[in-house]
């Protein structure tokens, strides 16, 4: 049978899905063999294999686009380039901060390289630490040092590599030399310059910029966390909802204006076309981000179907729109925002198809609140799986918060911002100021309510992920009356959903060296409780403890019982204050007198934790400010296998350990001292430890070029397997009664073609 359009759309979507899971892209030979098979099937057996052929063609198309994009970027990675580039990012800095603004990344489009014009501009994010004022539309001649986007790869963490591939923003660079060629702002910057004098008057300028220009880079930490933990963050990121709001606002205004036009100028589609054009204009102003582009495309298809008077269901429209989007850009399938958008639309359709309101409640005004509750409560239940997958938690108060936030944002704040933009552009001072003030005042009231509600964010382990489908299951049970005929099947499904409560790990204990960049953070746990050895670095606005360690603990549903600090350098102790605030009952152990230790890290002090014996080997005395030489060295052992944790121990202390412990240093696993520096990993020390594997924690593109090539060669010379977090991501060790196993996130735990590509790139800058 020949495929229908909807069946072909399903085949196209299914053919793109392997991009999410493939460990590697097919090589050219396999690609051409599959293409040949599909051609034969299409030519000889089209009647019977149409669906399979379209599925295969979609797969070939998506993998070809992925390979083509990577190959187009590879020649520009880790190069010093002389380029001509155009500024794409709008400058929204406050006037008082323009000349003192902190370094930040600015989006450029490369027009030519070494005076050779490019067939299509290449987007690149350049680290701007210059005093020169930068504006969208300017053209600069730059000499830059490029690199590829790097990501910390850990369970429970944000995958920046996948995000960069999905948004085609792989290249980053630092400036070596610059010359301004053309100092001309584009229309986006002109609009921003007219609006900024008003916006800068208000305390919620970060939200006004996010909704007015799509610039979320200046969101204050407090506001960002409050929105996420109350479940309203989706309202502040430009998406399909905002595009549709612009459409309906402009549609309504135009429809009212049409009444005053002569009859010969009135046309049914005039308000629709005006709304569509205004939506495109707003998407352009906010930078044509992927969610906005998807919404514009979907809106365009809806208008076309309306114009053609095609009578198809909502499911068919969504199916065809998704397939069309994936034909245009198959890499979109890697985007979390794409899945959020599609999932939300599917949930809406499912809700109104499977649990509709009675006809008596659909139109009458007195049932408005009930309709809103039906919509919000249904979406809250149905969106649980995607919310848990993306945010690793749920807000208990999101139902109430959205009932407050959605009407305020959609009926007051957002329309006021749009009108503020219009009147600012045409220099109507008082009207512009009044509308910006309305937007500010509505946000003040909203965040006052959100602050009162922000106390019930629940972080949920991924072990309980299947429980999040309880909403979908409930709707199906209610509508289909499943309990009447399939009660036993229902019991089995519920048992599986609740099985994580009874799950026991198959290992005795586990150790994970997390990928924290240049620093160290190791988690030792038994599936329930954990100890952390070092806490990574503290950065300007966050820390490894907040961004990496805590999400990892939450992902595995671990309770932190203790913290061990090797020494007082920022890349080892930076996250301590955050972890102590987050886990106030966790004990602390270090060799520093300046920290409030529950246990002192002194040689010959041993203690037991769960199945493990922790033997302290170094230092021999406590000091106020611990340096590399004072690193707390601990040997973990379960009686059969052992791990030696060394911090930043240096060569002289290694010799002392050899003299004191000799063969007792022997360990299965070694944490490489001092990130693989030339100052450590001496031959005598390595010979006595004699590890099977050595694990090094350092970052790609680090300025010290660690691990040292000399030290790497030394480990290979001694037949010691050598692993680096900057290349392999999180490194996990599983210890069983009679064996142990090592896995890396890049190659074993979460192998993906884009991780494999990043891992194969050169390590140093």
C-alpha positions in Angstrom: 0.0 0.0 0.0 1.2 3.5 -0.7 1.9 5.7 2.3 -0.4 8.5 3.3 1.1 12.0 3.9 0.8 11.5 7.7 2.5 8.1 7.6 5.3 9.6 5.5 5.6 12.4 8.1 5.9 9.8 10.9 8.6 8.0 8.9 10.6 11.2 8.5 10.4 11.9 12.2 11.4 8.4 13.2 14.3 8.5 10.7 15.8 11.5 12.5 15.5 10.0 16.1 18.7 7.9 15.8 20.7 11.1 15.9 19.9 11.2 19.6 21.3 7.8 20.4 23.9 6.9 17.8 27.3 6.2 19.3 28.9 7.2 16.0 27.8 8.4 12.6 27.9 5.9 9.7 31.1 6.0 7.6 30.9 6.9 3.9 31.0 3.3 2.8 28.1 2.2 5.1 26.1 5.4 4.1 26.4 4.6 0.4 25.5 0.9 0.8 22.4 1.8 2.7 21.5 4.4 0.1 21.9 1.8 -2.7 19.6 -0.6 -0.8 17.0 2.0 -0.4 17.2 2.9 -4.1 16.6 -0.7 -5.1 13.7 -1.0 -2.7 12.2 2.2 -4.0 12.6 1.1 -7.6 11.5 -2.6 -7.4 9.2 -2.8 -4.3 7.8 0.7 -3.9 4.3 -0.6 -3.3 5.4 -2.6 -0.2 8.4 -0.7 1.2 7.5 2.9 0.9 7.4 3.6 4.6 10.8 1.8 5.1 12.3 3.7 2.2 11.2 7.1 3.6 12.4 6.1 7.0 15.8 5.2 5.6 16.1 8.3 3.5 15.3 10.4 6.5 18.1 8.6 8.5 20.5 9.2 5.6 19.5 12.8 5.3 19.9 13.5 9.0 23.3 11.8 9.3 24.6 13.5 6.2 23.6 16.9 7.5 25.4 16.1 10.8 28.5 15.1 9.1 28.4 18.0 6.7 28.1 20.5 9.6 31.0 19.0 11.5 33.2 18.9 8.5 32.5 22.5 7.7 33.6 23.6 11.2 36.7 21.3 11.6 39.1 23.4 9.4 38.6 26.4 11.8 39.1 24.7 15.1 42.3 25.5 17.1 43.5 28.0 14.5 44.8 31.5 14.4 42.6 33.3 11.8 42.4 36.7 10.3 38.7 37.3 9.7 36.2 39.9 8.8 33.1 39.5 10.9 29.8 41.2 11.6 28.4 41.7 15.1 25.1 39.9 15.6 24.5 40.3 19.3 22.5 43.4 20.5 24.4 45.4 23.1 22.0 45.9 26.0 24.4 46.9 28.6 23.4 49.9 30.9 25.2 53.1 29.9 27.0 53.3 33.3 28.4 49.8 32.7 29.4 50.0 29.0 33.0 51.0 29.7 33.4 48.9 32.8 31.4 45.8 31.7 32.7 42.4 32.5 34.1 40.3 29.7 31.5 38.3 27.9 30.8 36.4 24.7 29.5 38.2 21.7 28.0 36.5 18.6 29.6 37.3 15.3 29.1 36.1 11.8 32.3 35.4 9.9 32.1 37.0 6.4 35.5 36.1 5.1 38.7 34.4 6.3 42.1 35.6 5.1 40.4 37.9 2.6 38.6 35.0 1.1 34.8 35.4 1.1 32.7 32.5 2.5 29.8 31.0 0.6 27.7 31.3 3.8 28.5 33.1 7.1 29.8 31.0 10.0 28.5 31.9 13.4 31.1 32.2 16.2 31.0 33.4 19.8 34.0 35.7 20.5 35.2 36.5 24.1 35.0 40.3 24.2 37.3 41.7 26.8 38.1 44.9 24.9 37.4 48.5 25.9 35.9 49.4 22.5 32.1 49.8 22.4 30.5 47.0 20.4 27.1 47.3 18.6 25.1 44.9 16.5 25.7 45.6 12.8 29.3 46.7 13.2 31.9 45.0 11.0 35.3 44.2 12.5 38.6 42.9 11.2 39.8 40.5 13.8 42.7 38.2 14.4 41.4 35.5 16.6 42.5 32.2 18.2 39.6 29.7 17.8 38.5 26.7 19.8 35.5 24.5 20.0 32.9 24.6 22.7 33.8 22.3 25.5 31.4 20.8 28.1 31.7 19.1 31.5 30.4 15.6 30.9 28.7 14.2 34.0 25.6 12.3 34.9 22.9 14.8 35.9 24.8 17.8 34.3 24.0 20.0 31.4 25.4 18.7 28.1 26.8 21.9 26.5 28.2 19.9 23.6 24.8 18.6 22.6 23.3 22.1 23.0 26.1 23.6 20.8 25.5 21.0 18.0 21.7 21.5 18.1 22.1 25.3 17.9 25.0 25.2 15.5 27.2 27.3 17.8 30.3 25.2 18.1 33.0 27.8 17.5 34.4 30.1 20.2 37.4 32.4 20.1 39.6 34.9 21.8 40.7 38.2 20.3 44.4 38.8 19.4 44.0 42.0 17.3 41.1 44.0 16.2 40.2 46.9 13.8 36.8 48.5 13.4 36.0 48.6 9.7 32.4 49.9 9.7 30.7 51.6 12.7 27.1 51.3 11.7 24.4 49.8 13.9 21.7 47.6 12.4 18.0 48.3 13.0 17.8 45.9 15.9 20.5 47.9 17.7 18.7 51.1 16.9 15.5 49.9 18.4 17.4 48.6 21.5 19.2 52.0 21.9 15.8 53.8 21.8 14.3 51.4 24.4 17.3 51.1 26.8 16.9 54.6 28.4 13.5 53.5 29.6 14.4 49.9 30.5 17.4 51.0 32.5 15.2 53.0 34.9 13.6 49.8 36.3 14.8 47.1 38.7 13.5 44.3 36.6 15.4 45.4 33.5 16.7 41.8 33.2 13.2 40.4 32.7 12.2 43.3 30.4 15.3 42.6 28.2 14.5 38.9 28.2 10.9 39.5 27.0 11.6 42.5 24.8 14.8 41.4 23.0 15.3 37.7 23.9 18.5 38.6 25.9 18.7 36.3 28.9 22.4 36.9 29.5 21.7 39.5 32.1 19.1 37.6 34.1 19.9 38.0 37.8 20.6 34.7 39.7 17.8 35.2 42.2 15.2 35.8 39.5 16.4 32.8 37.4 16.3 30.4 40.4 13.0 31.7 41.6 11.4 31.2 38.1 12.9 27.7 37.8 11.8 26.5 41.2 8.3 27.8 40.9 7.9 26.3 37.4 7.4 29.6 35.5 10.8 29.9 33.7 9.1 28.9 30.4 7.3 32.3 30.4 10.6 34.3 30.3 12.2 32.4 27.4 11.0 33.5 23.9 9.0 30.6 22.6 5.9 29.6 20.7 3.7 31.1 23.4 5.2 34.6 22.9 5.0 34.3 19.1 1.3 33.4 19.3 0.6 36.2 21.8 2.1 38.7 19.4 0.0 37.1 16.6 -3.3 37.3 18.6 -2.6 40.8 20.0 -1.9 42.2 16.5 -4.7 40.1 15.0 -7.2 41.6 17.6 -6.0 45.2 17.1 -6.2 44.8 13.3 -9.6 43.2 13.5 -10.9 46.2 15.5 -9.3 48.6 13.1 -10.9 46.9 10.1 -14.3 48.1 11.3 -13.3 51.7 10.4 -12.1 50.8 6.8 -14.2 51.1 3.7 -15.8 47.8 2.7 -13.7 47.3 -0.4 -10.5 47.2 1.8 -11.9 44.6 4.2 -10.7 41.0 3.7 -11.0 38.0 5.9 -7.3 37.3 5.9 -6.1 40.9 6.5 -5.9 40.5 10.4 -4.2 37.1 9.9 -1.6 38.5 7.6 -0.9 41.5 9.8 -0.6 39.2 12.9 1.8 36.9 11.0 4.0 39.8 9.8 4.1 41.2 13.4 5.1 37.8 14.7 7.9 37.5 12.2 9.1 41.1 13.2 9.1 40.2 16.9 11.0 36.9 16.2 13.5 38.9 14.1 13.9 41.5 17.0 14.6 38.7 19.5 17.3 37.1 17.3 15.4 34.4 15.5 16.2 31.9 18.2 15.3 28.3 17.3 12.0 28.1 19.4 10.8 31.3 17.8 11.7 30.1 14.3 9.9 26.8 14.9 6.8 28.7 16.1 6.9 31.0 13.0 7.2 28.0 10.7 4.3 26.2 12.5 2.2 29.4 12.4 2.9 29.8 8.7 1.8 26.2 7.9 -1.4 26.7 10.0 -2.2 29.9 8.0 -1.6 28.1 4.7 -3.9 25.2 5.8 -6.5 27.7 6.9 -6.2 29.5 3.5 -6.6 26.2 1.6 -9.4 25.2 4.0 -7.8 21.8 4.7 -9.9 19.9 7.2 -7.3 17.9 9.1 -7.1 17.1 12.8 -4.8 18.8 15.3 -2.7 15.5 15.5 -2.2 15.6 11.7 -1.1 19.2 11.8 1.4 18.6 14.5 2.7 15.5 12.8 3.3 17.3 9.5 4.8 20.4 11.1 7.3 18.3 13.1 8.3 16.3 10.0 8.8 19.6 8.0 11.0 21.1 10.7 13.2 18.0 10.8 13.6 18.0 7.0 14.8 21.6 7.2 17.1 21.0 10.1 17.5 17.4 11.4 19.9 18.6 14.1 16.9 20.2 15.7 16.1 16.8 17.2 19.0 17.2 19.6 17.5 20.4 21.1 15.8 20.2 24.5 13.7 23.2 23.6 12.4 21.4 20.5 11.3 18.5 22.6 9.8 20.8 25.2 7.8 22.6 22.5 6.6 19.4 20.8 5.8 17.7 24.0 3.8 20.7 25.3 1.7 20.8 22.1 1.1 17.1 22.1 0.1 17.2 25.8 -2.4 20.0 25.1 -4.0 18.0 22.3 -4.0 14.8 24.4 -5.6 16.7 27.3 -8.5 18.1 25.3 -9.0 14.9 23.3 -8.9 12.4 26.3 -10.3 14.5 29.1 -12.4 17.3 27.6 -14.7 19.6 29.6 -18.4 19.2 29.3 -19.9 21.5 26.6 -21.7 23.5 29.3 -18.3 24.7 30.7 -16.5 25.5 27.5 -17.9 28.9 26.7 -19.7 30.4 29.7 -17.6 33.1 31.6 -18.5 31.8 35.1 -16.5 28.6 34.3 -13.4 30.5 33.3 -11.5 29.7 36.5 -12.5 26.0 36.3 -11.3 25.9 32.7 -8.0 27.4 33.7 -7.6 24.9 36.5 -8.4 22.0 34.1 -5.8 23.3 31.6 -3.1 24.0 34.2 -3.6 20.9 36.3 -3.7 18.7 33.2 -0.6 20.2 31.8 1.2 19.9 35.1 0.6 16.2 35.2 1.3 15.5 31.6 4.5 17.6 31.5 6.1 15.8 34.5 8.2 13.5 32.3 9.9 16.2 30.2 10.2 18.5 33.3 12.0 15.8 35.3 14.2 14.9 32.3 15.3 18.5 31.7 15.3 20.1 35.1 15.8 16.9 37.3 13.1 18.1 39.7 9.5 19.4 40.0 7.9 22.4 41.7 5.0 21.4 44.0 3.7 25.0 43.7 4.0 25.2 39.9 0.2 24.8 39.5 -0.5 27.8 41.7 2.5 29.8 40.4 1.4 29.4 36.8 -2.2 30.2 37.6 -0.9 33.6 38.8 2.0 34.1 36.4 0.3 33.2 33.0 -2.5 35.8 33.2 -0.1 38.5 34.5 2.5 37.8 31.8 0.1 37.2 28.9 -2.5 39.9 29.7 -0.4 42.7 31.3 3.4 42.4 31.2 4.0 41.1 27.6 1.4 43.4 25.9 2.8 46.4 27.9 6.4 45.5 26.7 5.3 45.3 23.1 3.5 48.7 23.3 6.5 50.1 25.1 8.7 48.9 22.2 6.5 50.6 19.6 6.1 53.9 21.4 9.8 54.0 22.3 10.6 53.5 18.6 8.3 56.4 17.5 9.6 58.7 20.4 6.3 59.0 22.3 8.0 59.6 25.6 5.1 59.6 28.0 3.2 56.7 26.5 6.4 54.6 26.2 7.4 55.4 29.9 3.9 54.5 31.1 3.8 51.1 29.3 7.3 50.2 30.6 6.2 51.3 34.1 3.1 49.0 33.8 5.4 46.1 32.8 7.7 46.8 35.7 4.9 47.1 38.2 3.3 43.8 37.0 6.7 42.1 37.4 7.1 43.5 40.9 3.7 42.0 41.9 4.4 38.7 40.2 7.8 38.2 41.8 6.4 39.1 45.2 4.0 36.2 44.8 6.7 33.9 43.5 9.0 34.7 46.4 6.2 33.7 48.8 5.6 30.4 46.9 9.3 29.5 46.4 9.7 26.9 49.0 8.7 23.5 47.6 11.1 22.5 44.8 11.6 18.8 44.9 14.8 17.3 43.3 14.1 13.8 42.1 16.5 11.0 41.2 16.3 9.6 37.7 15.6 6.2 39.3 12.1 7.5 39.8 11.7 8.7 36.2 8.9 6.3 35.2 6.8 7.6 38.1 6.5 10.8 36.2 4.3 9.1 33.6 1.6 8.6 36.3 -0.3 11.6 34.8 -0.5 10.0 31.4 -1.4 6.7 32.9 -4.2 8.3 35.0 -5.8 10.0 32.0 -5.7 6.7 30.0 -7.2 4.7 32.9 -10.0 7.2 33.5 -10.9 7.6 29.8 -10.5 3.9 28.7 -11.7 2.3 32.0 -8.6 0.1 31.9 -9.2 -1.3 35.4 -12.3 -3.2 34.2 -10.5 -5.6 31.8 -6.8 -5.1 32.4 -6.4 -4.9 36.1 -3.5 -7.3 36.3 -1.6 -5.5 33.6 -2.3 -2.2 35.4 -0.9 -3.8 38.6 2.3 -4.9 36.8 2.8 -1.4 35.3 2.4 0.3 38.7 4.7 -2.2 40.3 7.4 -1.4 37.7 6.9 2.3 38.3 7.4 2.0 42.0 10.3 -0.5 41.7 13.0 2.1 42.4 11.9 2.2 46.0 13.1 -1.4 46.3 16.1 -1.2 44.0 19.5 -2.2 45.4 22.8 -1.5 43.6 24.7 -4.5 42.3 28.1 -3.1 43.4 29.6 -2.9 46.9 30.9 0.6 46.3 31.5 3.0 43.6 33.9 5.9 42.9 33.3 8.7 40.4 35.9 11.2 39.3 33.7 14.0 38.0 34.6 16.2 35.1 34.9 19.6 36.8 37.4 21.2 34.4 40.7 22.2 36.1 40.1 21.0 39.6 39.2 17.8 41.5 36.0 16.3 42.8 35.6 12.6 43.5 32.5 11.0 44.9 32.7 7.7 46.8 29.3 6.1 47.5 27.5 2.8 48.1 24.3 3.8 46.2 22.8 5.6 49.3 25.4 7.6 51.1 28.4 9.4 49.8 31.7 11.1 50.6 33.2 13.8 48.5 37.0 14.1 48.1 37.6 17.8 47.1 34.9 20.1 45.8 36.2 21.6 42.6 36.6 25.3 41.9 34.6 28.3 42.8 33.9 30.5 39.8 32.7 34.1 39.5 28.9 33.4 39.7 28.8 29.7 40.6 30.9 26.7 41.5 31.6 23.1 40.5 29.7 22.1 43.7 26.6 23.9 42.5 26.7 23.0 38.8 28.2 19.5 38.9 28.6 17.8 42.3 25.1 18.5 43.7 23.3 17.6 40.4 25.3 14.3 40.4 24.3 13.5 44.0 20.7 14.3 43.2 20.8 12.2 40.0 21.8 9.2 42.0 19.6 10.1 45.1 22.7 10.2 47.3 22.9 11.7 50.8 26.3 13.4 51.4 27.7 12.3 54.7 31.3 13.6 54.6 33.7 16.0 52.8 37.4 15.5 52.6 39.5 18.5 51.5 43.0 17.7 50.2 44.4 21.3 50.4 43.3 24.9 50.3 43.7 25.9 46.6 40.5 27.1 44.9 40.3 24.3 42.4 40.0 21.8 45.3 38.2 23.7 48.1 36.2 26.2 46.0 32.8 24.4 46.4 33.1 23.7 50.1 31.0 26.5 51.4 28.1 25.6 49.0 28.2 21.9 49.9 28.2 22.8 53.6 25.3 25.1 53.2 23.4 22.4 51.1 24.4 19.5 53.4 24.9 21.0 56.9 25.2 17.6 58.6 28.1 16.4 56.5 31.3 16.0 58.5 34.6 17.7 57.3 38.1 16.3 57.2 41.2 18.2 56.1 44.8 18.9 57.1 44.1 22.7 57.5 43.8 24.4 60.9 41.8 27.2 59.3 38.9 24.9 58.6 36.4 23.6 61.2 37.4 20.0 60.9 35.4 17.2 62.4 38.3 14.9 61.7 41.9 15.8 61.1 43.7 14.4 58.1 47.0 13.2 59.7 49.2 10.3 58.8 48.4 7.0 60.6 44.8 8.0 61.3 42.5 5.3 60.0 38.7 5.2 60.1 36.0 3.1 58.6 33.1 4.2 56.5 30.5 1.6 55.3 32.6 -1.2 53.7 35.7 0.9 53.3 38.8 1.5 55.4 40.2 5.0 54.9 44.0 5.0 55.7 45.5 8.5 56.0 49.1 8.4 54.6 49.9 12.2 54.5 50.6 14.8 55.9 52.4 14.4 59.2 51.3 17.8 60.7 48.4 20.3 60.4 49.1 23.8 59.0 47.0 27.0 58.6 47.1 27.4 54.9 47.6 24.0 53.2 49.6 23.9 49.9 50.3 21.1 47.5 52.9 19.6 49.8 50.3 19.4 52.6 47.7 17.4 50.5 45.6 15.0 52.4 46.6 11.6 50.9 44.1 8.7 51.6 44.1 5.1 50.6 40.6 3.6 50.3 40.4 -0.1 50.5 37.7 -2.7 50.8 40.2 -5.4 51.6 40.7 -6.5 48.1 40.8 -3.4 45.9 42.2 0.0 46.7 42.3 3.6 45.5 45.0 6.1 46.3 43.8 9.7 46.5 46.7 12.1 46.3 45.4 15.7 45.8 48.2 17.8 44.4 51.0 15.9 46.1 54.5 16.8 44.7 57.7 14.8 44.0 59.4 15.4 47.4 56.4 14.2 49.4 56.1 11.2 47.0 59.6 10.2 48.0 58.7 10.5 51.7 55.7 8.2 51.1 57.9 5.7 49.4 60.4 5.7 52.2 57.6 5.3 54.9 55.2 2.8 53.2 57.0 1.2 50.3 54.9 -1.8 49.0 52.0 -0.7 51.2 51.4 2.0 48.6 50.3 -0.6 46.1 46.8 0.3 44.9 44.5 -0.7 42.1 43.7 2.8 41.1 45.7 6.0 41.4 44.4 9.6 41.3 47.2 11.2 39.3 49.0 13.7 41.6 48.7 17.4 40.7 46.7 16.9 37.5 49.6 15.2 35.7 52.1 18.0 36.3 55.9 17.6 35.8 56.2 18.3 39.5 54.7 14.9 40.5 54.3 11.3 39.3 58.0 10.3 40.0 59.3 6.9 38.8 59.8 5.5 42.4 56.3 6.6 43.5 54.6 5.0 40.4 56.7 1.8 40.7 55.6 1.3 44.3 51.9 2.2 43.8 51.9 0.1 40.6 48.3 1.0 39.7 46.3 -0.6 36.9 44.6 2.7 36.0 45.5 6.3 36.6 42.8 8.9 36.6 43.6 12.6 35.9 41.3 15.5 36.5 41.9 18.5 34.3 40.3 20.6 31.6 40.6 20.7 27.9 42.2 24.0 26.8 43.8 24.6 30.2 46.6 27.3 30.1 49.1 25.0 31.9 48.8 22.3 29.2 48.1 19.6 31.8 48.5 16.7 31.8 52.1 17.1 30.8 53.1 15.2 27.7 56.2 14.0 29.6 54.1 12.6 32.4 51.6 11.0 30.0 54.5 9.2 28.3 55.8 8.0 31.6 52.5 6.3 32.5 52.4 4.7 29.1 56.0 3.6 29.5 55.1 1.8 32.8 52.0 0.2 31.2 49.6 2.1 33.3 46.2 2.9 31.7 45.8 6.6 31.6 42.5 8.5 31.6 41.8 12.2 31.6 38.4 13.8 32.5 38.9 16.6 29.9 38.8 13.9 27.2 36.8 11.1 28.7 34.3 13.0 30.9 33.2 11.5 34.2 35.2 8.4 35.1 33.3 5.8 37.1 34.7 2.8 38.9 32.4 0.0 40.1 33.8 -2.4 42.8 32.2 -5.9 43.3 33.2 -8.6 45.7 35.6 -10.2 43.3 36.1 -7.8 40.5 36.0 -4.1 39.5 35.0 -2.3 36.3 35.7 1.2 34.9 33.4 3.2 32.6 33.8 6.7 31.2 30.8 8.8 30.3 32.0 9.6 26.8 32.7 6.1 25.7 30.6 3.8 27.9 27.9 5.4 30.1 26.5 7.8 27.5 28.3 7.2 24.1 27.1 9.6 21.5 28.4 10.6 18.1 28.9 14.2 19.1 30.7 13.2 22.3 32.9 11.0 20.2 33.7 13.8 17.8 34.6 16.2 20.6 36.7 13.6 22.3 38.8 13.0 19.1 39.8 16.7 18.9 43.3 18.0 20.0 43.5 18.4 23.8 45.6 21.5 24.1 44.9 25.1 22.9 
